[in-house]
Amino acid sequence: FVQEGEGRMIVLAVGANTYQGLMEEKMKEDESEKSVLQQKLDDMTDLITKVGAGAGALTVAVLLVRFALAFYQGACCKESWDHAVHWVEALRFLVVGVTVFVVAVPEGLPLAVT
């Protein structure tokens, strides 16, 4: 490396015609194609997402059916339907289902590999 002084040089190539430009073009070509590992990780992440969504929906459905049966039989609530109380309980079931989904989806898995 030159630290001081003057010099002259002849430029033979610029931009994409240089060695660095050629390497950059090759890297862009490689990025467009996914490796086998990346494809398998994408497939696995999709599967986990679908299973997590199914588990969350099933959790909400089971909780709502359980609540409805207990309410119908009078096992949980001796009083009549109260919108302020019972809709809040149903909303809690929905929050539990969303929590199950969020916990099931591995958000850091693709980032850990790249």
C-alpha positions in Angstrom: 0.0 0.0 0.0 1.2 3.5 -0.8 1.1 5.9 2.1 2.8 8.9 0.6 3.9 10.3 -2.7 2.6 10.6 -6.2 2.0 8.0 -8.9 0.5 7.3 -12.2 -1.5 4.3 -13.4 -3.5 3.1 -16.3 -7.1 2.0 -15.7 -7.8 -1.2 -17.7 -11.4 -1.9 -16.5 -14.1 -0.4 -14.3 -17.3 -1.6 -12.8 -18.6 -5.0 -13.7 -15.5 -5.6 -15.9 -13.1 -5.7 -12.9 -12.3 -8.8 -10.9 -14.4 -7.5 -8.0 -17.3 -6.8 -10.3 -17.2 -10.3 -11.7 -17.2 -11.8 -8.2 -20.2 -9.7 -7.3 -22.1 -10.9 -10.3 -21.3 -14.5 -9.4 -22.5 -13.9 -5.8 -25.8 -12.5 -7.1 -26.3 -15.6 -9.2 -25.6 -17.9 -6.2 -28.0 -15.9 -4.0 -30.9 -16.5 -6.3 -30.7 -20.2 -6.0 -31.5 -21.7 -2.6 -29.3 -24.5 -1.3 -30.8 -27.9 -0.3 -30.4 -27.0 3.4 -32.2 -23.7 2.9 -35.1 -25.4 1.0 -35.4 -28.0 3.8 -35.4 -25.4 6.5 -38.1 -23.4 4.6 -40.2 -26.5 4.3 -39.7 -27.3 8.0 -40.6 -23.8 9.1 -43.7 -23.9 6.9 -44.7 -27.2 8.5 -44.1 -25.9 12.0 -46.1 -22.8 11.3 -49.1 -24.9 10.0 -48.9 -27.2 13.0 -48.7 -24.3 15.4 -51.7 -22.6 13.8 -53.6 -25.8 14.0 -52.6 -26.4 17.6 -53.7 -22.8 18.5 -57.0 -23.2 16.8 -57.6 -26.6 18.4 -56.8 -25.2 21.8 -59.3 -22.3 21.4 -62.0 -24.8 20.1 -61.5 -27.2 23.0 -61.6 -24.4 25.6 -64.7 -22.9 24.0 -66.5 -26.3 23.9 -65.5 -27.1 27.5 -66.7 -23.7 28.6 -70.0 -24.1 26.7 -70.6 -27.6 28.1 -69.8 -26.4 31.7 -72.1 -23.4 31.3 -74.9 -25.6 29.9 -74.6 -28.1 32.7 -74.3 -25.3 35.3 -71.0 -26.6 36.6 -69.0 -23.4 36.1 -71.5 -20.6 36.3 -74.6 -20.6 38.5 -75.8 -17.3 37.1 -77.2 -16.5 33.6 -75.1 -15.2 30.7 -73.4 -11.9 31.5 -71.7 -10.3 28.5 -69.2 -8.4 30.7 -68.0 -11.6 32.3 -68.4 -14.4 29.8 -67.1 -12.6 26.6 -64.0 -11.7 28.6 -63.5 -15.4 29.3 -63.9 -16.3 25.6 -61.4 -13.5 24.8 -58.9 -15.1 27.2 -59.3 -18.4 25.4 -58.4 -16.6 22.1 -55.3 -15.1 23.8 -54.3 -18.6 24.9 -54.6 -19.9 21.3 -52.6 -17.0 19.9 -49.9 -17.6 22.6 -49.7 -21.3 21.6 -49.2 -20.3 18.0 -46.5 -17.7 18.7 -44.6 -20.1 21.0 -44.7 -22.8 18.3 -43.3 -20.8 15.4 -39.5 -20.7 15.5 -38.8 -17.1 14.5 -35.1 -17.4 14.9 -34.6 -20.6 13.0 -34.0 -19.2 9.5 -31.7 -16.4 11.0 -29.6 -18.9 12.9 -28.7 -20.7 9.7 -27.9 -17.7 7.5 
